[in-house]
Amino acid sequence: MIRVLLIEDDPMVQEVNRQFIERIEGFKIVGIAGNGYEGIKMIKKLKPDLIFIDIFMPAQDGLETIHQIRKEAITVDIITITAATDMETIRNVLQNGAFDYIMKPFKFERIKKSLENYRSFRNQLHSKANLTQQDLDQIRFEKEDYESSNLELPKGLNEVTFKKIMNYLNDQKLPLSAEEVAEKVGLARVTARRYLDYLAKSGHIFIDIQYGGVGRPINRYITKG
């Protein structure tokens, strides 16, 4: 379970953020702070994995809070949700290591996408004691590769479902059958098998053929990472 602390002064936005985040499997809100000063105290007390922080707040704003987190070397990841759209603020936040920068107003799908990417990042980063250059490049750039590439998929397959299946498989450590993928991703079994067969043929994933007792062998699928 990924533990999240919200730092936001607007009670309405606090509630929207809380509902959005807790709709996504694997994330739990452990606290809510109304400004950066309160946020720092709660970070030190609750030790969350991730904070969602606004920029414009009373008492201590988001930028000052992020600078304090980095100055004191507090171990926590950061996603900023703010109405600030100026380049100076964006650059400042990203230079201080924020995982993502989300602009208000936002929709649930944008939060969902950010948290799914973050979860995949954590799973890959924590799966090995030491990383090769290839491992690091995959963690840093794999997300962008899937989002920015113009995929030439066969007729009947779409990019949204392709990414959904890949994001799910990237979070798994053991090979899964088409039935298991279909159930977890929310697809018909035959549809999931079409995508999985294409992903295997195109080199995105591996097929692990498992032989049991009586009956046909079962194809199970796993990502290359």
ZADO-1210 file (C-alpha; in nm, 4 decimals, padded with zeros to 6 digits):
<atoms>
<atom x="00.0000" y="00.0000" z="00.0000" code="MET" pos="1"/>
<atom x="00.1394" y="00.3399" z="-00.1027" code="ILE" pos="2"/>
<atom x="00.0786" y="00.5960" z="00.1732" code="ARG" pos="3"/>
<atom x="-00.0163" y="00.9468" z="00.0564" code="VAL" pos="4"/>
<atom x="-00.0280" y="01.2804" z="00.2399" code="LEU" pos="5"/>
<atom x="-00.2335" y="01.5692" z="00.0952" code="LEU" pos="6"/>
<atom x="-00.1093" y="01.9263" z="00.1466" code="ILE" pos="7"/>
<atom x="-00.3838" y="02.1582" z="00.0212" code="GLU" pos="8"/>
<atom x="-00.5598" y="02.4572" z="00.1798" code="ASP" pos="9"/>
<atom x="-00.8941" y="02.4374" z="-00.0056" code="ASP" pos="10"/>
<atom x="-01.1307" y="02.1923" z="00.1735" code="PRO" pos="11"/>
<atom x="-01.3242" y="02.1223" z="-00.1484" code="MET" pos="12"/>
<atom x="-01.0060" y="02.0348" z="-00.3401" code="VAL" pos="13"/>
<atom x="-00.8874" y="01.8277" z="-00.0438" code="GLN" pos="14"/>
<atom x="-01.1998" y="01.6138" z="-00.0678" code="GLU" pos="15"/>
<atom x="-01.1825" y="01.5782" z="-00.4469" code="VAL" pos="16"/>
<atom x="-00.8170" y="01.4742" z="-00.4271" code="ASN" pos="17"/>
<atom x="-00.8897" y="01.2285" z="-00.1476" code="ARG" pos="18"/>
<atom x="-01.1741" y="01.0623" z="-00.3381" code="GLN" pos="19"/>
<atom x="-00.9744" y="01.0431" z="-00.6623" code="PHE" pos="20"/>
<atom x="-00.6650" y="00.8956" z="-00.4990" code="ILE" pos="21"/>
<atom x="-00.8512" y="00.6363" z="-00.2944" code="GLU" pos="22"/>
<atom x="-01.0372" y="00.5163" z="-00.6040" code="ARG" pos="23"/>
<atom x="-00.7049" y="00.3851" z="-00.7349" code="ILE" pos="24"/>
<atom x="-00.5991" y="00.0451" z="-00.6070" code="GLU" pos="25"/>
<atom x="-00.2916" y="00.0423" z="-00.3870" code="GLY" pos="26"/>
<atom x="-00.3083" y="00.4011" z="-00.2555" code="PHE" pos="27"/>
<atom x="-00.4193" y="00.5209" z="00.0886" code="LYS" pos="28"/>
<atom x="-00.4553" y="00.8733" z="00.2295" code="ILE" pos="29"/>
<atom x="-00.2811" y="00.8852" z="00.5679" code="VAL" pos="30"/>
<atom x="-00.3276" y="01.2555" z="00.6412" code="GLY" pos="31"/>
<atom x="-00.4359" y="01.5983" z="00.5159" code="ILE" pos="32"/>
<atom x="-00.2564" y="01.9269" z="00.5918" code="ALA" pos="33"/>
<atom x="-00.3896" y="02.2759" z="00.5216" code="GLY" pos="34"/>
<atom x="-00.0527" y="02.4429" z="00.4533" code="ASN" pos="35"/>
<atom x="00.3142" y="02.3674" z="00.4125" code="GLY" pos="36"/>
<atom x="00.4015" y="02.4301" z="00.7757" code="TYR" pos="37"/>
<atom x="00.1501" y="02.1675" z="00.8899" code="GLU" pos="38"/>
<atom x="00.2563" y="01.9462" z="00.5994" code="GLY" pos="39"/>
<atom x="00.6207" y="01.9309" z="00.7087" code="ILE" pos="40"/>
<atom x="00.5190" y="01.8308" z="01.0637" code="LYS" pos="41"/>
<atom x="00.2878" y="01.5593" z="00.9298" code="MET" pos="42"/>
<atom x="00.5516" y="01.4269" z="00.6886" code="ILE" pos="43"/>
<atom x="00.7966" y="01.3846" z="00.9747" code="LYS" pos="44"/>
<atom x="00.5332" y="01.2184" z="01.1935" code="LYS" pos="45"/>
<atom x="00.3523" y="00.9968" z="00.9405" code="LEU" pos="46"/>
<atom x="00.6424" y="00.9272" z="00.6995" code="LYS" pos="47"/>
<atom x="00.4291" y="00.8940" z="00.3826" code="PRO" pos="48"/>
<atom x="00.5679" y="00.7525" z="00.0579" code="ASP" pos="49"/>
<atom x="00.4185" y="01.0317" z="-00.1518" code="LEU" pos="50"/>
<atom x="00.2784" y="01.3816" z="-00.1033" code="ILE" pos="51"/>
<atom x="00.0282" y="01.5683" z="-00.3194" code="PHE" pos="52"/>
<atom x="00.1022" y="01.9373" z="-00.2686" code="ILE" pos="53"/>
<atom x="-00.0477" y="02.2674" z="-00.3839" code="ASP" pos="54"/>
<atom x="00.1709" y="02.5715" z="-00.4558" code="ILE" pos="55"/>
<atom x="-00.0483" y="02.8633" z="-00.3457" code="PHE" pos="56"/>
<atom x="-00.1141" y="02.8194" z="00.0287" code="MET" pos="57"/>
<atom x="-00.1090" y="03.0388" z="00.3405" code="PRO" pos="58"/>
<atom x="00.1480" y="03.0106" z="00.6200" code="ALA" pos="59"/>
<atom x="00.3986" y="02.8295" z="00.3981" code="GLN" pos="60"/>
<atom x="00.3478" y="02.7787" z="00.0251" code="ASP" pos="61"/>
<atom x="00.4271" y="02.4713" z="-00.1797" code="GLY" pos="62"/>
<atom x="00.7591" y="02.5896" z="-00.3229" code="LEU" pos="63"/>
<atom x="00.8980" y="02.6769" z="00.0192" code="GLU" pos="64"/>
<atom x="00.7778" y="02.3423" z="00.1498" code="THR" pos="65"/>
<atom x="00.9392" y="02.1479" z="-00.1354" code="ILE" pos="66"/>
<atom x="01.2666" y="02.3376" z="-00.0811" code="HIS" pos="67"/>
<atom x="01.2562" y="02.2509" z="00.2903" code="GLN" pos="68"/>
<atom x="01.1905" y="01.8840" z="00.2140" code="ILE" pos="69"/>
<atom x="01.4955" y="01.8702" z="-00.0114" code="ARG" pos="70"/>
<atom x="01.7149" y="02.0828" z="00.2185" code="LYS" pos="71"/>
<atom x="01.6432" y="01.8527" z="00.5123" code="GLU" pos="72"/>
<atom x="01.6815" y="01.5425" z="00.2899" code="ALA" pos="73"/>
<atom x="01.3394" y="01.4102" z="00.3886" code="ILE" pos="74"/>
<atom x="01.2684" y="01.0896" z="00.1991" code="THR" pos="75"/>
<atom x="00.9334" y="01.1414" z="00.0265" code="VAL" pos="76"/>
<atom x="00.8198" y="01.1604" z="-00.3354" code="ASP" pos="77"/>
<atom x="00.6291" y="01.4634" z="-00.4616" code="ILE" pos="78"/>
<atom x="00.3415" y="01.5241" z="-00.7024" code="ILE" pos="79"/>
<atom x="00.2307" y="01.8857" z="-00.7373" code="THR" pos="80"/>
<atom x="-00.1317" y="01.9782" z="-00.8116" code="ILE" pos="81"/>
<atom x="-00.1650" y="02.3515" z="-00.8672" code="THR" pos="82"/>
<atom x="-00.3155" y="02.6357" z="-01.0661" code="ALA" pos="83"/>
<atom x="00.0360" y="02.7757" z="-01.1267" code="ALA" pos="84"/>
<atom x="00.1117" y="02.7668" z="-01.4999" code="THR" pos="85"/>
<atom x="00.4153" y="02.9992" z="-01.5212" code="ASP" pos="86"/>
<atom x="00.7374" y="02.8489" z="-01.6492" code="MET" pos="87"/>
<atom x="00.9451" y="02.9660" z="-01.3532" code="GLU" pos="88"/>
<atom x="00.7299" y="02.7764" z="-01.1024" code="THR" pos="89"/>
<atom x="00.7133" y="02.4657" z="-01.3194" code="ILE" pos="90"/>
<atom x="01.0913" y="02.4619" z="-01.3659" code="ARG" pos="91"/>
<atom x="01.1487" y="02.5203" z="-00.9946" code="ASN" pos="92"/>
<atom x="00.9221" y="02.2308" z="-00.8960" code="VAL" pos="93"/>
<atom x="01.0688" y="01.9880" z="-01.1483" code="LEU" pos="94"/>
<atom x="01.4270" y="02.0848" z="-01.0655" code="GLN" pos="95"/>
<atom x="01.3522" y="01.9893" z="-00.7072" code="ASN" pos="96"/>
<atom x="01.2620" y="01.6390" z="-00.8131" code="GLY" pos="97"/>
<atom x="00.8830" y="01.6297" z="-00.8337" code="ALA" pos="98"/>
<atom x="00.7590" y="01.3097" z="-00.9967" code="PHE" pos="99"/>
<atom x="00.4737" y="01.4907" z="-01.1718" code="ASP" pos="100"/>
<atom x="00.3178" y="01.8353" z="-01.2136" code="TYR" pos="101"/>
<atom x="-00.0612" y="01.8438" z="-01.2541" code="ILE" pos="102"/>
<atom x="-00.2419" y="02.1679" z="-01.3363" code="MET" pos="103"/>
<atom x="-00.5830" y="02.2660" z="-01.2020" code="LYS" pos="104"/>
<atom x="-00.8520" y="02.2083" z="-01.3115" code="PRO" pos="105"/>
<atom x="-00.7866" y="01.8381" z="-01.3578" code="PHE" pos="106"/>
<atom x="-00.9849" y="01.5225" z="-01.4260" code="LYS" pos="107"/>
<atom x="-00.9770" y="01.1841" z="-01.2562" code="PHE" pos="108"/>
<atom x="-00.8061" y="01.0213" z="-01.5562" code="GLU" pos="109"/>
<atom x="-00.5077" y="01.2561" z="-01.5187" code="ARG" pos="110"/>
<atom x="-00.4661" y="01.1666" z="-01.1511" code="ILE" pos="111"/>
<atom x="-00.5127" y="00.7972" z="-01.2296" code="LYS" pos="112"/>
<atom x="-00.2506" y="00.8089" z="-01.5033" code="LYS" pos="113"/>
<atom x="-00.0009" y="00.9843" z="-01.2757" code="SER" pos="114"/>
<atom x="-00.0472" y="00.7412" z="-00.9880" code="LEU" pos="115"/>
<atom x="-00.0331" y="00.4334" z="-01.2099" code="GLU" pos="116"/>
<atom x="00.2953" y="00.5611" z="-01.3560" code="ASN" pos="117"/>
<atom x="00.4244" y="00.6287" z="-01.0054" code="TYR" pos="118"/>
<atom x="00.3255" y="00.2810" z="-00.8855" code="ARG" pos="119"/>
<atom x="00.4997" y="00.1222" z="-01.1845" code="SER" pos="120"/>
<atom x="00.8078" y="00.3352" z="-01.1163" code="PHE" pos="121"/>
<atom x="00.8228" y="00.2240" z="-00.7522" code="ARG" pos="122"/>
<atom x="00.7721" y="-00.1423" z="-00.8356" code="ASN" pos="123"/>
<atom x="01.0519" y="-00.1426" z="-01.0914" code="GLN" pos="124"/>
<atom x="01.2868" y="00.0634" z="-00.8762" code="LEU" pos="125"/>
<atom x="01.2420" y="-00.1631" z="-00.5738" code="HIS" pos="126"/>
<atom x="01.2564" y="-00.4946" z="-00.7594" code="SER" pos="127"/>
<atom x="01.6385" y="-00.5055" z="-00.7744" code="LYS" pos="128"/>
<atom x="01.9184" y="-00.4227" z="-00.5320" code="ALA" pos="129"/>
<atom x="02.1377" y="-00.2882" z="-00.8128" code="ASN" pos="130"/>
<atom x="02.0466" y="-00.1431" z="-01.1514" code="LEU" pos="131"/>
<atom x="02.2141" y="-00.1571" z="-01.4897" code="THR" pos="132"/>
<atom x="02.2027" y="00.1378" z="-01.7288" code="GLN" pos="133"/>
<atom x="01.9358" y="-00.0479" z="-01.9245" code="GLN" pos="134"/>
<atom x="01.7263" y="-00.0940" z="-01.6103" code="ASP" pos="135"/>
<atom x="01.7539" y="00.2752" z="-01.5221" code="LEU" pos="136"/>
<atom x="01.6688" y="00.3876" z="-01.8738" code="ASP" pos="137"/>
<atom x="01.3629" y="00.1641" z="-01.8724" code="GLN" pos="138"/>
<atom x="01.2415" y="00.3111" z="-01.5425" code="ILE" pos="139"/>
<atom x="01.2977" y="00.6700" z="-01.6551" code="ARG" pos="140"/>
<atom x="01.1912" y="00.6547" z="-02.0163" code="PHE" pos="141"/>
<atom x="00.9571" y="00.3582" z="-02.0658" code="GLU" pos="142"/>
<atom x="00.6525" y="00.5628" z="-01.9628" code="LYS" pos="143"/>
<atom x="00.7326" y="00.8387" z="-02.2117" code="GLU" pos="144"/>
<atom x="00.8028" y="00.5885" z="-02.4886" code="ASP" pos="145"/>
<atom x="00.4557" y="00.4374" z="-02.4573" code="TYR" pos="146"/>
<atom x="00.2841" y="00.7748" z="-02.4252" code="GLU" pos="147"/>
<atom x="00.4579" y="00.9532" z="-02.7105" code="SER" pos="148"/>
<atom x="00.4974" y="00.6821" z="-02.9709" code="SER" pos="149"/>
<atom x="00.2529" y="00.6581" z="-03.2577" code="ASN" pos="150"/>
<atom x="00.1784" y="00.2886" z="-03.2349" code="LEU" pos="151"/>
<atom x="00.0842" y="00.1140" z="-03.5571" code="GLU" pos="152"/>
<atom x="-00.1495" y="-00.1462" z="-03.4131" code="LEU" pos="153"/>
<atom x="-00.3348" y="-00.4116" z="-03.6154" code="PRO" pos="154"/>
<atom x="-00.6942" y="-00.3390" z="-03.7097" code="LYS" pos="155"/>
<atom x="-00.9269" y="-00.3845" z="-03.4143" code="GLY" pos="156"/>
<atom x="-00.6657" y="-00.3005" z="-03.1485" code="LEU" pos="157"/>
<atom x="-00.6463" y="00.0441" z="-02.9894" code="ASN" pos="158"/>
<atom x="-00.3657" y="00.2303" z="-02.8152" code="GLU" pos="159"/>
<atom x="-00.5563" y="00.2979" z="-02.4924" code="VAL" pos="160"/>
<atom x="-00.6132" y="-00.0718" z="-02.4243" code="THR" pos="161"/>
<atom x="-00.2565" y="-00.1512" z="-02.5347" code="PHE" pos="162"/>
<atom x="-00.1181" y="00.0890" z="-02.2733" code="LYS" pos="163"/>
<atom x="-00.3585" y="-00.0359" z="-02.0073" code="LYS" pos="164"/>
<atom x="-00.2406" y="-00.3947" z="-02.0508" code="ILE" pos="165"/>
<atom x="00.1269" y="-00.2944" z="-02.0632" code="MET" pos="166"/>
<atom x="00.0972" y="-00.0800" z="-01.7502" code="ASN" pos="167"/>
<atom x="-00.0671" y="-00.3699" z="-01.5676" code="TYR" pos="168"/>
<atom x="00.1909" y="-00.6248" z="-01.6814" code="LEU" pos="169"/>
<atom x="00.4750" y="-00.3889" z="-01.5862" code="ASN" pos="170"/>
<atom x="00.3503" y="-00.4051" z="-01.2261" code="ASP" pos="171"/>
<atom x="00.3555" y="-00.7869" z="-01.2141" code="GLN" pos="172"/>
<atom x="00.6486" y="-01.0054" z="-01.1112" code="LYS" pos="173"/>
<atom x="00.5031" y="-01.3424" z="-01.2175" code="LEU" pos="174"/>
<atom x="00.3738" y="-01.4516" z="-01.5601" code="PRO" pos="175"/>
<atom x="-00.0044" y="-01.4377" z="-01.6003" code="LEU" pos="176"/>
<atom x="-00.2538" y="-01.6176" z="-01.8202" code="SER" pos="177"/>
<atom x="-00.4839" y="-01.4369" z="-02.0631" code="ALA" pos="178"/>
<atom x="-00.7739" y="-01.5119" z="-01.8289" code="GLU" pos="179"/>
<atom x="-00.5971" y="-01.3489" z="-01.5343" code="GLU" pos="180"/>
<atom x="-00.5065" y="-01.0403" z="-01.7372" code="VAL" pos="181"/>
<atom x="-00.8607" y="-01.0129" z="-01.8721" code="ALA" pos="182"/>
<atom x="-01.0096" y="-01.0250" z="-01.5228" code="GLU" pos="183"/>
<atom x="-00.7759" y="-00.7653" z="-01.3739" code="LYS" pos="184"/>
<atom x="-00.7814" y="-00.5219" z="-01.6681" code="VAL" pos="185"/>
<atom x="-01.1548" y="-00.5570" z="-01.7297" code="GLY" pos="186"/>
<atom x="-01.1605" y="-00.7134" z="-02.0762" code="LEU" pos="187"/>
<atom x="-01.3184" y="-01.0167" z="-02.2380" code="ALA" pos="188"/>
<atom x="-01.0814" y="-01.3130" z="-02.2399" code="ARG" pos="189"/>
<atom x="-01.0715" y="-01.3298" z="-02.6191" code="VAL" pos="190"/>
<atom x="-00.9896" y="-00.9585" z="-02.6388" code="THR" pos="191"/>
<atom x="-00.7093" y="-00.9864" z="-02.3837" code="ALA" pos="192"/>
<atom x="-00.5644" y="-01.2841" z="-02.5733" code="ARG" pos="193"/>
<atom x="-00.5575" y="-01.0844" z="-02.9001" code="ARG" pos="194"/>
<atom x="-00.3578" y="-00.8054" z="-02.7373" code="TYR" pos="195"/>
<atom x="-00.1267" y="-01.0450" z="-02.5545" code="LEU" pos="196"/>
<atom x="-00.0552" y="-01.2433" z="-02.8711" code="ASP" pos="197"/>
<atom x="00.0263" y="-00.9187" z="-03.0549" code="TYR" pos="198"/>
<atom x="00.2488" y="-00.7968" z="-02.7694" code="LEU" pos="199"/>
<atom x="00.4367" y="-01.1265" z="-02.7715" code="ALA" pos="200"/>
<atom x="00.4839" y="-01.1275" z="-03.1512" code="LYS" pos="201"/>
<atom x="00.6014" y="-00.7651" z="-03.1490" code="SER" pos="202"/>
<atom x="00.8578" y="-00.8344" z="-02.8754" code="GLY" pos="203"/>
<atom x="00.7016" y="-00.6301" z="-02.5954" code="HIS" pos="204"/>
<atom x="00.6454" y="-00.9322" z="-02.3693" code="ILE" pos="205"/>
<atom x="00.7529" y="-01.2942" z="-02.3353" code="PHE" pos="206"/>
<atom x="00.5381" y="-01.6090" z="-02.3447" code="ILE" pos="207"/>
<atom x="00.6030" y="-01.8604" z="-02.0677" code="ASP" pos="208"/>
<atom x="00.4484" y="-02.1944" z="-02.1729" code="ILE" pos="209"/>
<atom x="00.3553" y="-02.3969" z="-01.8673" code="GLN" pos="210"/>
<atom x="00.2709" y="-02.7652" z="-01.8850" code="TYR" pos="211"/>
<atom x="00.0417" y="-02.9143" z="-01.6231" code="GLY" pos="212"/>
<atom x="-00.1274" y="-03.2502" z="-01.6098" code="GLY" pos="213"/>
<atom x="-00.3872" y="-03.3572" z="-01.8617" code="VAL" pos="214"/>
<atom x="-00.4892" y="-03.1003" z="-02.1195" code="GLY" pos="215"/>
<atom x="-00.3343" y="-02.8299" z="-02.3320" code="ARG" pos="216"/>
<atom x="-00.0366" y="-02.6261" z="-02.2057" code="PRO" pos="217"/>
<atom x="-00.1140" y="-02.2771" z="-02.0720" code="ILE" pos="218"/>
<atom x="00.0454" y="-01.9669" z="-02.2181" code="ASN" pos="219"/>
<atom x="00.1454" y="-01.7162" z="-01.9538" code="ARG" pos="220"/>
<atom x="00.2746" y="-01.3678" z="-02.0289" code="TYR" pos="221"/>
<atom x="00.5370" y="-01.1475" z="-01.8624" code="ILE" pos="222"/>
<atom x="00.7174" y="-00.8264" z="-01.9557" code="THR" pos="223"/>
<atom x="01.0817" y="-00.8222" z="-02.0588" code="LYS" pos="224"/>
<atom x="01.1872" y="-00.6179" z="-01.7565" code="GLY" pos="225"/>
</atoms>
